Amino acid sequence: MPTLPDDQSVDVIVLGAGASGLLCAAVAASRGLSVLVLEKANKVGKKILMSGGGRCNFTNYSVEPENFISGNPHFCKSALKQYSQWDFIAMVDRYNITYEERKHGQLFCVHSARDILDMLLAECESGGVSIKSKCEVERVEAIAETQTDSRYKLCTVDSDGAQNFFCRSLVVATGALSIPTLGGSGFGYDLAQQFSLPLTERRAGLVPFMFSDALKPICERLSGLSVEVELHCGTQSFLENILFTHRGISGPAALQISNYWHPGQELSINLLPGQAAGSWLLEQKHAFGKSLLRNRLQQQLAKPLIRELQALWWPELADTPLAECSDSRLVEIGLLLNRWCVKPSATEGYRTAEVTLGGVNTDAISSKTMEAKEHPGLFFIGEVVDVSGHLGGFNFQWAWSSGYVAGLNCQGHSYSWAPAADKERSTAN
């Protein structure tokens, strides 16, 4: 990567070398703009490398606005249309990265998430993007355009000491509060507030649940067990696996529903999705009257889970043949199997959350360009914005789409700004 002298003026500065920031930088550079990426961590793309168990669930075959959560559910549509999953897949194909489809249309690298990061870095390098890691931004200042062709001044500190950088376009791709060990922080929110952009309420999303009541020791004993369930919270539901942990429950269904859960709410677990459990138990009684309830349930559920449920719901019938169990009692147990109500004490919070819900209010940002409406040249992309995706590659797709749109609309100084016609070309296509 090219090196930069002190007090360098560039067309575009991108804050954050994650998914959205790197793609944005590559697109802007492909338009002939000079681009500098500043990353506070010691390495770039940390979240990319750890995602999907190191295989990076980089997008999904089926991406719809309904896969995203935002105060404005229409906001994401423009960016997703301008740069779809098919556009990113085309770039992955161009780099001959092998990938596989898993359930629900999720696409994962076959070899390593490193393939995706290397691809983004190659795109940046081909455009001459400069990347500085271990660089702290101490201050951002707006500059009156009557004084200079630059709009923003950044005061930074790195291993080389203090440096000032100037740019025409500033892109905030700093991520959010989730997984602080990978560089998550609230810096992007601080910048938004500095420029009077409103924020929506933020909380941890795609995050495991914890319990502090009688369910906690049950979860501890079942730790490591995965069960397919239909998990409900209010009007939302997901048919997926839950995973019992020593703290509570995780797994795809729990992570998905956590986006809709608020403290104090109950969750409803349907252990036999698609079946009326009470009717099924009566059928078992008629056909296998000498059997015990726990033995018949082994067709449906794992033994350790049945053992816990028996102690919880029918201890008095543990050794009673089905024929001697009343129909009403079996129907009652069936209702519990279809609707096991539990109340989490909390989630695990930002420490393990895959995303941060909420963020920079979309009312203050153009959905077509990702530029702040009241601040020319100031862009917000990726997780820092109030757009969060479901589990399954949707958050990466939002990073790619929002990063592409910002990169396409960044402006350079008058001496280097690519003409409008150049907006149509991008190495990301």
RODO-2510 file (C-alpha; in nm, 4 decimals, decimal comma):
residues 429
     n   res          X          Y          Z
     1     m     0,0000     0,0000     0,0000
     2     p     0,1237     0,3526    -0,0738
     3     t     0,2568     0,5491     0,2207
     4     l     0,1344     0,8965     0,3046
     5     p     0,3284     1,1998     0,4263
     6     d     0,2222     1,4113     0,7230
     7     d    -0,0782     1,6404     0,6801
     8     q    -0,1839     1,4529     0,3666
     9     s    -0,4922     1,5617     0,1751
    10     v    -0,6895     1,2821     0,0096
    11     d    -1,0253     1,2619    -0,1591
    12     v    -1,1805     1,0049     0,0727
    13     i    -1,1060     0,8860     0,4243
    14     v    -1,2814     0,5717     0,5452
    15     l    -1,2915     0,5102     0,9194
    16     g    -1,2846     0,1360     0,9769
    17     a    -1,1277    -0,1501     0,7811
    18     g    -1,4161    -0,3919     0,8187
    19     a    -1,6550    -0,5304     0,5600
    20     s    -1,8366    -0,2099     0,4652
    21     g    -1,5283     0,0107     0,4908
    22     l    -1,3057    -0,2024     0,2695
    23     l    -1,5643    -0,2425    -0,0045
    24     c    -1,6437     0,1281     0,0070
    25     a    -1,2735     0,2125    -0,0238
    26     a    -1,2299    -0,0216    -0,3201
    27     v    -1,5292     0,1232    -0,5050
    28     a    -1,4263     0,4844    -0,4425
    29     a    -1,0693     0,4111    -0,5542
    30     s    -1,1941     0,2401    -0,8697
    31     r    -1,3460     0,5739    -0,9658
    32     g    -1,0046     0,7379    -0,9600
    33     l    -1,0314     0,8886    -0,6124
    34     s    -0,7457     0,8824    -0,3621
    35     v    -0,8582     0,6824    -0,0585
    36     l    -0,7173     0,6360     0,2908
    37     v    -0,8581     0,3791     0,5355
    38     l    -0,7882     0,4312     0,9062
    39     e    -0,8275     0,1334     1,1392
    40     k    -0,7722     0,1522     1,5145
    41     a    -0,7138    -0,2224     1,5590
    42     n    -0,3807    -0,3897     1,4925
    43     k    -0,5288    -0,5937     1,2063
    44     v    -0,7925    -0,5295     0,9425
    45     g    -1,1087    -0,7356     0,8904
    46     k    -1,1119    -0,9079     1,2290
    47     k    -1,4877    -0,9610     1,2287
    48     i    -1,4762    -1,1031     0,8776
    49     l    -1,2157    -1,3584     0,9836
    50     m    -1,4092    -1,4831     1,2863
    51     s    -1,7516    -1,4896     1,1234
    52     g    -1,9275    -1,8137     1,0392
    53     g    -1,6890    -2,0167     1,2490
    54     g    -1,4013    -1,8919     1,0365
    55     r    -1,5837    -1,9655     0,7085
    56     c    -1,7657    -1,6286     0,6694
    57     n    -2,1354    -1,6469     0,5850
    58     f    -2,0813    -1,3672     0,3324
    59     t    -2,4336    -1,3367     0,1893
    60     n    -2,7562    -1,5241     0,1188
    61     y    -2,9208    -1,6374    -0,2028
    62     s    -3,2488    -1,4815    -0,0886
    63     v    -3,2141    -1,1228     0,0345
    64     e    -3,5311    -0,9243     0,0951
    65     p    -3,6052    -0,6036     0,2902
    66     e    -3,7993    -0,8229     0,5342
    67     n    -3,4668    -0,9730     0,6446
    68     f    -3,3687    -0,6409     0,8036
    69     i    -3,4718    -0,4532     1,1160
    70     s    -3,4791    -0,0738     1,1207
    71     g    -3,6862     0,2152     1,2453
    72     n    -3,7527     0,2735     0,8744
    73     p    -3,8105    -0,0670     0,7111
    74     h    -3,7911     0,0904     0,3634
    75     f    -3,4488     0,2507     0,4102
    76     c    -3,2417    -0,0533     0,3090
    77     k    -3,4238    -0,1084    -0,0227
    78     s    -3,2276     0,1384    -0,2350
    79     a    -2,8819     0,0126    -0,1356
    80     l    -2,9856    -0,3534    -0,1694
    81     k    -3,1171    -0,2819    -0,5171
    82     q    -2,8055    -0,0894    -0,6240
    83     y    -2,5739    -0,3650    -0,5039
    84     s    -2,7412    -0,7019    -0,4552
    85     q    -2,6206    -1,0381    -0,3326
    86     w    -2,5693    -1,1324    -0,6988
    87     d    -2,3216    -0,8476    -0,7435
    88     f    -2,1128    -0,9659    -0,4504
    89     i    -2,1373    -1,3289    -0,5579
    90     a    -2,0099    -1,2229    -0,9013
    91     m    -1,7004    -1,0728    -0,7408
    92     v    -1,6463    -1,3872    -0,5320
    93     d    -1,6733    -1,5931    -0,8500
    94     r    -1,4290    -1,3653    -1,0284
    95     y    -1,1712    -1,4401    -0,7582
    96     n    -1,2400    -1,8153    -0,7896
    97     i    -1,3336    -1,8428    -0,4235
    98     t    -1,5078    -2,1735    -0,3586
    99     y    -1,8204    -2,1522    -0,1481
   100     e    -2,1120    -2,3693    -0,0483
   101     e    -2,4803    -2,3213     0,0180
   102     r    -2,6074    -2,4275     0,3565
   103     k    -2,9675    -2,4295     0,4734
   104     h    -3,1874    -2,1252     0,4170
   105     g    -2,9705    -2,0057     0,1279
   106     q    -2,6694    -1,9161     0,3431
   107     l    -2,3382    -1,8962     0,1532
   108     f    -2,0129    -1,9860     0,3282
   109     c    -1,6530    -2,0068     0,2125
   110     v    -1,5414    -2,3671     0,1732
   111     h    -1,1844    -2,2972     0,2826
   112     s    -1,1569    -1,9870     0,4976
   113     a    -1,3001    -1,6427     0,5671
   114     r    -0,9499    -1,5231     0,4808
   115     d    -1,0510    -1,5668     0,1145
   116     i    -1,3088    -1,2880     0,1452
   117     l    -1,0714    -1,0547     0,3288
   118     d    -0,7913    -1,1182     0,0782
   119     m    -1,0330    -1,0423    -0,2045
   120     l    -1,1314    -0,7081    -0,0510
   121     l    -0,7691    -0,6170     0,0136
   122     a    -0,6797    -0,7067    -0,3457
   123     e    -0,9593    -0,4794    -0,4681
   124     c    -0,8257    -0,1997    -0,2485
   125     e    -0,4697    -0,2538    -0,3631
   126     s    -0,5648    -0,2464    -0,7310
   127     g    -0,7166     0,0983    -0,6723
   128     g    -0,4202     0,2284    -0,4753
   129     v    -0,6024     0,2485    -0,1419
   130     s    -0,3793     0,3287     0,1570
   131     i    -0,4579     0,1481     0,4827
   132     k    -0,3224     0,2506     0,8213
   133     s    -0,3867     0,0178     1,1156
   134     k    -0,3286     0,0897     1,4844
   135     c    -0,4368     0,4452     1,4127
   136     e    -0,6520     0,6318     1,6646
   137     v    -0,8657     0,9211     1,5467
   138     e    -0,8598     1,1769     1,8263
   139     r    -1,0644     1,4491     1,6635
   140     v    -1,2702     1,5229     1,3529
   141     e    -1,3360     1,8793     1,2456
   142     a    -1,5521     2,0251     0,9720
   143     i    -1,3732     2,2822     0,7567
   144     a    -1,5381     2,5818     0,5974
   145     e    -1,5273     2,5266     0,2214
   146     t    -1,4341     2,8886     0,1665
   147     q    -1,0956     2,8116     0,3223
   148     t    -1,0068     2,4896     0,1375
   149     d    -1,1331     2,2309    -0,1053
   150     s    -1,1333     1,9778     0,1810
   151     r    -1,4355     1,9430     0,4050
   152     y    -1,2981     1,7481     0,7013
   153     k    -0,9818     1,7433     0,9102
   154     l    -0,8847     1,4386     1,1143
   155     c    -0,6302     1,4497     1,3941
   156     t    -0,4807     1,1047     1,4451
   157     v    -0,2153     0,9281     1,6520
   158     d    -0,0298     0,6106     1,5579
   159     s     0,3115     0,4554     1,6117
   160     d     0,4619     0,7345     1,4027
   161     g     0,3146     1,0030     1,6253
   162     a     0,0477     1,2638     1,5586
   163     q    -0,0714     1,3257     1,2039
   164     n    -0,3434     1,5352     1,0450
   165     f    -0,5364     1,4258     0,7384
   166     f    -0,7755     1,6227     0,5207
   167     c    -1,0481     1,4903     0,2922
   168     r    -1,3374     1,5896     0,0767
   169     s    -1,5484     1,2860     0,1781
   170     l    -1,5455     1,1122     0,5162
   171     v    -1,7022     0,7670     0,5488
   172     v    -1,7848     0,6348     0,8955
   173     a    -1,7628     0,2543     0,8847
   174     t    -1,6570     0,2035     1,2454
   175     g    -1,8965    -0,0764     1,3303
   176     a    -2,0842    -0,0684     1,6575
   177     l    -2,0801    -0,1973     2,0141
   178     s    -2,0934    -0,5719     1,9470
   179     i    -1,7923    -0,7893     2,0331
   180     p    -1,5595    -0,5163     2,1627
   181     t    -1,2643    -0,7586     2,1553
   182     l    -1,2830    -0,7381     1,7751
   183     g    -1,2778    -0,3603     1,7756
   184     g    -1,6417    -0,2746     1,8374
   185     s    -1,6966     0,0679     1,9913
   186     g    -1,9338     0,3612     2,0022
   187     f    -1,6980     0,5956     1,8176
   188     g    -1,9281     0,6188     1,5152
   189     y    -2,2154     0,7230     1,7402
   190     d    -1,9989     0,9927     1,8970
   191     l    -1,9230     1,1312     1,5509
   192     a    -2,2911     1,1242     1,4599
   193     q    -2,3770     1,3222     1,7713
   194     q    -2,0930     1,5655     1,7055
   195     f    -2,2607     1,6488     1,3751
   196     s    -2,6084     1,6530     1,5326
   197     l    -2,7313     1,3329     1,3693
   198     p    -2,9942     1,1624     1,5874
   199     l    -2,9465     0,8110     1,7235
   200     t    -3,2009     0,5415     1,7881
   201     e    -3,1950     0,3185     2,0961
   202     r    -2,9141     0,0648     2,0797
   203     r    -2,9063    -0,2866     2,2212
   204     a    -2,7386    -0,6198     2,1622
   205     g    -2,8786    -0,8332     1,8803
   206     l    -2,8218    -1,1893     1,7571
   207     v    -2,7163    -1,2732     2,1097
   208     p    -2,7648    -1,5740     2,3456
   209     f    -3,0055    -1,5648     2,6402
   210     m    -2,9256    -1,6170     3,0064
   211     f    -3,1472    -1,7439     3,2891
   212     s    -3,1271    -1,6931     3,6626
   213     d    -3,4348    -1,8916     3,7750
   214     a    -3,4940    -2,2674     3,8024
   215     l    -3,4218    -2,3043     3,4325
   216     k    -3,0537    -2,2180     3,4757
   217     p    -2,9480    -2,5533     3,6321
   218     i    -3,1531    -2,7334     3,3651
   219     c    -2,9627    -2,5496     3,0934
   220     e    -2,6354    -2,6302     3,2672
   221     r    -2,7146    -3,0018     3,2723
   222     l    -2,8237    -2,9924     2,9060
   223     s    -2,5291    -2,7808     2,7945
   224     g    -2,4202    -2,8776     2,4422
   225     l    -2,7547    -3,0274     2,3410
   226     s    -2,9092    -2,8893     2,0206
   227     v    -3,2845    -2,9212     1,9530
   228     e    -3,4957    -2,8068     1,6599
   229     v    -3,7829    -2,5961     1,7918
   230     e    -4,0156    -2,3178     1,6937
   231     l    -3,9226    -2,0256     1,9162
   232     h    -4,1740    -1,7434     1,9683
   233     c    -4,1530    -1,3936     2,1110
   234     g    -4,4660    -1,1876     2,0684
   235     t    -4,5737    -1,2157     1,7049
   236     q    -4,2290    -1,3249     1,5821
   237     s    -4,1205    -1,6864     1,5502
   238     f    -3,8300    -1,8829     1,4037
   239     l    -3,8120    -2,2538     1,3226
   240     e    -3,4509    -2,3459     1,3883
   241     n    -3,2258    -2,5129     1,6432
   242     i    -3,1642    -2,3892     1,9938
   243     l    -2,8477    -2,4839     2,1787
   244     f    -2,8472    -2,5235     2,5554
   245     t    -2,5461    -2,3614     2,7229
   246     h    -2,4232    -2,3371     3,0787
   247     r    -2,5705    -1,9839     3,0879
   248     g    -2,8977    -2,0393     2,9024
   249     i    -2,9853    -2,0918     2,5370
   250     s    -2,8121    -2,0003     2,2135
   251     g    -2,8287    -2,1411     1,8620
   252     p    -2,9855    -1,9947     1,5470
   253     a    -3,3449    -1,9714     1,6737
   254     a    -3,2407    -1,8008     1,9978
   255     l    -3,0078    -1,5582     1,8201
   256     q    -3,2787    -1,4674     1,5682
   257     i    -3,5506    -1,4110     1,8265
   258     s    -3,3178    -1,2029     2,0462
   259     n    -3,3580    -0,9198     1,7927
   260     y    -3,7228    -0,8931     1,8952
   261     w    -3,7000    -0,9658     2,2679
   262     h    -3,7117    -0,6980     2,5381
   263     p    -3,6331    -0,7475     2,9091
   264     g    -3,9262    -0,8915     3,0990
   265     q    -4,0765    -1,0707     2,8000
   266     e    -4,1373    -1,4437     2,7899
   267     l    -4,0245    -1,6783     2,5172
   268     s    -4,2382    -1,9712     2,4068
   269     i    -4,0605    -2,2893     2,2949
   270     n    -4,2513    -2,5370     2,0798
   271     l    -4,0569    -2,8600     2,1248
   272     l    -4,2686    -3,0471     1,8698
   273     p    -4,3189    -2,7951     1,5885
   274     g    -4,5817    -2,8889     1,3337
   275     q    -4,7508    -3,1368     1,5686
   276     a    -5,0377    -3,1138     1,8119
   277     a    -4,8481    -3,2820     2,0940
   278     g    -5,1595    -3,3582     2,3014
   279     s    -5,3259    -3,5479     2,0168
   280     w    -5,0044    -3,7337     1,9454
   281     l    -4,9770    -3,8442     2,3099
   282     l    -5,3354    -3,9748     2,3041
   283     e    -5,2516    -4,1736     1,9911
   284     q    -4,9488    -4,3184     2,1694
   285     k    -5,1654    -4,4121     2,4660
   286     h    -5,4075    -4,5968     2,2390
   287     a    -5,1354    -4,7798     2,0466
   288     f    -4,8736    -4,8346     2,3180
   289     g    -5,0643    -4,8374     2,6442
   290     k    -4,8011    -5,0388     2,8322
   291     s    -4,5204    -4,7963     2,7432
   292     l    -4,3983    -4,5133     2,9621
   293     l    -4,4394    -4,1568     2,8459
   294     r    -4,0644    -4,0946     2,8429
   295     n    -4,0061    -4,3974     2,6210
   296     r    -4,2570    -4,2850     2,3579
   297     l    -4,1127    -3,9314     2,3567
   298     q    -3,7738    -4,0730     2,2607
   299     q    -3,9058    -4,0810     1,9034
   300     q    -3,9207    -3,7033     1,9161
   301     l    -3,6706    -3,5702     2,1698
   302     a    -3,3285    -3,6484     2,3143
   303     k    -3,3161    -3,8584     2,6316
   304     p    -3,1430    -3,5931     2,8470
   305     l    -3,4109    -3,3375     2,7580
   306     i    -3,6933    -3,5855     2,8259
   307     r    -3,5412    -3,6615     3,1653
   308     e    -3,5431    -3,2920     3,2567
   309     l    -3,8969    -3,2397     3,1265
   310     q    -4,0228    -3,5392     3,3213
   311     a    -3,8813    -3,4005     3,6448
   312     l    -4,0346    -3,0643     3,5597
   313     w    -4,3811    -3,1591     3,4327
   314     w    -4,4841    -3,5183     3,5141
   315     p    -4,2699    -3,6580     3,7976
   316     e    -4,5733    -3,8377     3,9440
   317     l    -4,6232    -4,0268     3,6174
   318     a    -4,2588    -4,1262     3,5707
   319     d    -4,3282    -4,4981     3,6126
   320     t    -4,6954    -4,5011     3,5125
   321     p    -4,7922    -4,6780     3,1880
   322     l    -4,9639    -4,4539     2,9337
   323     a    -5,2843    -4,6582     2,9625
   324     e    -5,3157    -4,5477     3,3255
   325     c    -5,2578    -4,1763     3,2480
   326     s    -5,5734    -3,9707     3,2134
   327     d    -5,6472    -3,8167     2,8760
   328     s    -5,6714    -3,4723     3,0325
   329     r    -5,3269    -3,5043     3,1913
   330     l    -5,1700    -3,6112     2,8618
   331     v    -5,3338    -3,3219     2,6810
   332     e    -5,1994    -3,0901     2,9509
   333     i    -4,8457    -3,2260     2,9028
   334     g    -4,8909    -3,1928     2,5280
   335     l    -4,9756    -2,8255     2,5665
   336     l    -4,6545    -2,7768     2,7648
   337     l    -4,4519    -2,9494     2,4939
   338     n    -4,6019    -2,7144     2,2349
   339     r    -4,5696    -2,4073     2,4527
   340     w    -4,2892    -2,4155     2,7080
   341     c    -4,2873    -2,0610     2,8457
   342     v    -3,9548    -1,9349     2,9791
   343     k    -3,8440    -1,5900     3,0891
   344     p    -3,4767    -1,4976     3,0277
   345     s    -3,3123    -1,2813     3,2910
   346     a    -3,1029    -1,1042     3,0253
   347     t    -2,8989    -1,1620     2,7134
   348     e    -2,5217    -1,2066     2,7164
   349     g    -2,4950    -0,8489     2,5940
   350     y    -2,2480    -0,6886     2,3559
   351     r    -1,9693    -0,9243     2,4637
   352     t    -2,1058    -1,2001     2,2400
   353     a    -2,3672    -1,0163     2,0303
   354     e    -2,3155    -1,0510     1,6560
   355     v    -2,4789    -0,7144     1,5842
   356     t    -2,5883    -0,3939     1,7503
   357     l    -2,9533    -0,3093     1,6953
   358     g    -3,0318     0,0589     1,6417
   359     g    -2,7744     0,3237     1,5609
   360     v    -2,7601     0,6380     1,3489
   361     n    -3,1177     0,7331     1,2685
   362     t    -3,1889     0,6719     0,9004
   363     d    -3,4005     0,9889     0,8850
   364     a    -3,0747     1,1840     0,8763
   365     i    -2,9179     0,9803     0,5932
   366     s    -2,9971     0,9566     0,2230
   367     s    -3,0992     0,5999     0,1402
   368     k    -2,9711     0,6474    -0,2155
   369     t    -2,6192     0,7643    -0,1256
   370     m    -2,5659     0,6943     0,2501
   371     e    -2,4641     1,0606     0,2858
   372     a    -2,5779     1,2685     0,5829
   373     k    -2,8499     1,4978     0,4530
   374     e    -2,7239     1,8056     0,6381
   375     h    -2,3499     1,7402     0,6025
   376     p    -2,2162     1,7089     0,2459
   377     g    -1,9370     1,4555     0,2170
   378     l    -2,0167     1,2764     0,5452
   379     f    -2,1302     0,9146     0,5021
   380     f    -2,2394     0,6446     0,7478
   381     i    -2,2395     0,2781     0,6399
   382     g    -2,2609    -0,0711     0,7813
   383     e    -2,3494    -0,1591     1,1377
   384     v    -2,3268     0,1960     1,2735
   385     v    -2,6524     0,2737     1,0894
   386     d    -2,9931     0,1701     1,2255
   387     v    -3,0175    -0,1311     0,9929
   388     s    -2,9612    -0,4827     1,1269
   389     g    -3,0049    -0,8104     0,9427
   390     h    -3,1281    -1,1502     1,0452
   391     l    -2,8803    -1,4328     1,0921
   392     g    -2,7720    -1,5877     0,7651
   393     g    -2,5412    -1,3494     0,5783
   394     f    -2,7750    -1,0506     0,5786
   395     n    -2,5562    -0,8240     0,7898
   396     f    -2,2647    -0,8794     0,5541
   397     q    -2,4907    -0,8040     0,2589
   398     w    -2,5908    -0,4764     0,4240
   399     a    -2,2204    -0,3983     0,4690
   400     w    -2,1519    -0,4686     0,1003
   401     s    -2,4569    -0,2771    -0,0255
   402     s    -2,4184     0,0300     0,1938
   403     g    -2,0405     0,0376     0,1356
   404     y    -2,0826     0,0170    -0,2403
   405     v    -2,3398     0,2972    -0,2500
   406     a    -2,1210     0,5286    -0,0408
   407     g    -1,8150     0,4473    -0,2516
   408     l    -2,0124     0,5301    -0,5635
   409     n    -2,1166     0,8696    -0,4290
   410     c    -1,8032     0,9920    -0,2491
   411     q    -1,6660     1,3135    -0,3948
   412     g    -1,3067     1,4089    -0,4447
   413     h    -1,1320     1,7420    -0,4588
   414     s    -1,1977     1,9546    -0,7640
   415     y    -0,8681     1,8491    -0,9174
   416     s    -0,9358     1,4767    -0,8900
   417     w    -1,3062     1,4153    -0,8516
   418     a    -1,4132     1,1497    -1,1008
   419     p    -1,6831     1,2727    -1,3409
   420     a    -2,0376     1,1487    -1,3030
   421     a    -1,9964     0,9035    -1,5914
   422     d    -1,7304     0,7204    -1,3928
   423     k    -1,9831     0,6414    -1,1224
   424     e    -2,1027     0,3518    -1,3352
   425     r    -1,7763     0,1633    -1,3235
   426     s    -1,6476    -0,0243    -1,0234
   427     t    -1,4194    -0,3178    -0,9732
   428     a    -1,6932    -0,4533    -0,7470
   429     n    -1,9106    -0,5192    -1,0515
***
